[in-house]
Amino acid sequence: MIEGLLQEDLVDELLTFVEQNLSMDGHRGGVRNLLDVPTMRELAESSPVRGQVEAVLGKDARAVRGILFDKTENANWKVPWHQDVTIAVNRRVDADGFGPWSQKEGVLHVQPPASVLEKMVSIRFHLDDCPEENGALRVIPGSHLNGKLLEREIQSLAERSLVVTCAMRRGGALLMRPLLLHASSASSVPSHRRVIHVEYAITSLPNGLEWAVN
């Protein structure tokens, strides 16, 4: 958890851009394909952000997917304990350990082996204050070290593990591994919880598979 990674004036600029250009209408689960938007790509590649990513993954890290989430009074959902286990790719190519496949807003997604996800990191940029009552993310520290888990394994681990609530102020950023078990409650306050979620990877994909963002 890194408070103040984004300066106040940048947060204001991002909020204005989001409000004017990225409507959540019809996108209850979030606005995808953010890295196609130059403003969002610039954020993902900015020096302060790259510094945090490279400290974990090294200088070969590249941004491979971006999503905007916003919990409001009209779009307010509970997310159960889960891992992030899909990646976005540009076309379907059969490869050992990859599957099942799905389409999300016109982009092909697939579940890769754990070895791919273990070489990734995600950053969640908070554009609004996100206390516990506004749907702050809850995580189980160290759970990413268990690899990809079955649903029954996730529930068992969640029932017997320490849970940390990642309450964040606007401008703060949360770095997490995709396989980290995480969840969030529905917001109990009628306000925005806008989060820009960007994923980074260092690995190449096998058999000619390529990331959707190159």
Secondary structure in CASP SS format (residue, H / E / C, confidence):
PFRMAT SS
TARGET T0000
AUTHOR 0000-0000-0000
METHOD secondary structure of the structure
MODEL  1
M C 1.00
I E 1.00
E C 1.00
G C 1.00
L C 1.00
L C 1.00
Q C 1.00
E H 1.00
D H 1.00
L H 1.00
V H 1.00
D H 1.00
E H 1.00
L H 1.00
L H 1.00
T H 1.00
F H 1.00
V H 1.00
E H 1.00
Q H 1.00
N H 1.00
L C 1.00
S C 1.00
M C 1.00
D C 1.00
G C 1.00
H C 1.00
R C 1.00
G C 1.00
G C 1.00
V E 1.00
R C 1.00
N C 1.00
L H 1.00
L H 1.00
D H 1.00
V C 1.00
P H 1.00
T H 1.00
M H 1.00
R H 1.00
E H 1.00
L H 1.00
A H 1.00
E C 1.00
S C 1.00
S H 1.00
P H 1.00
V H 1.00
R H 1.00
G H 1.00
Q H 1.00
V H 1.00
E H 1.00
A H 1.00
V H 1.00
L H 1.00
G C 1.00
K C 1.00
D C 1.00
A C 1.00
R E 1.00
A E 1.00
V E 1.00
R E 1.00
G E 1.00
I E 1.00
L E 1.00
F E 1.00
D E 1.00
K C 1.00
T C 1.00
E C 1.00
N C 1.00
A C 1.00
N C 1.00
W C 1.00
K C 1.00
V E 1.00
P E 1.00
W E 1.00
H E 1.00
Q C 1.00
D C 1.00
V C 1.00
T C 1.00
I E 1.00
A E 1.00
V E 1.00
N C 1.00
R C 1.00
R C 1.00
V C 1.00
D C 1.00
A C 1.00
D C 1.00
G C 1.00
F C 1.00
G C 1.00
P C 1.00
W E 1.00
S E 1.00
Q E 1.00
K E 1.00
E C 1.00
G C 1.00
V E 1.00
L E 1.00
H E 1.00
V E 1.00
Q C 1.00
P C 1.00
P C 1.00
A H 1.00
S H 1.00
V H 1.00
L H 1.00
E C 1.00
K C 1.00
M E 1.00
V E 1.00
S E 1.00
I E 1.00
R E 1.00
F E 1.00
H E 1.00
L C 1.00
D C 1.00
D C 1.00
C E 1.00
P C 1.00
E H 1.00
E H 1.00
N H 1.00
G C 1.00
A C 1.00
L E 1.00
R E 1.00
V E 1.00
I C 1.00
P C 1.00
G C 1.00
S H 1.00
H H 1.00
L H 1.00
N H 1.00
G C 1.00
K C 1.00
L C 1.00
L C 1.00
E H 1.00
R H 1.00
E H 1.00
I H 1.00
Q H 1.00
S H 1.00
L H 1.00
A H 1.00
E H 1.00
R C 1.00
S C 1.00
L C 1.00
V C 1.00
V E 1.00
T E 1.00
C E 1.00
A C 1.00
M E 1.00
R C 1.00
R C 1.00
G C 1.00
G C 1.00
A E 1.00
L E 1.00
L E 1.00
M E 1.00
R C 1.00
P C 1.00
L C 1.00
L C 1.00
L C 1.00
H E 1.00
A E 1.00
S E 1.00
S C 1.00
A C 1.00
S C 1.00
S C 1.00
V C 1.00
P C 1.00
S C 1.00
H C 1.00
R C 1.00
R E 1.00
V E 1.00
I E 1.00
H E 1.00
V E 1.00
E E 1.00
Y E 1.00
A E 1.00
I C 1.00
T C 1.00
S C 1.00
L C 1.00
P C 1.00
N C 1.00
G C 1.00
L C 1.00
E C 1.00
W E 1.00
A C 1.00
V C 1.00
N C 1.00
END
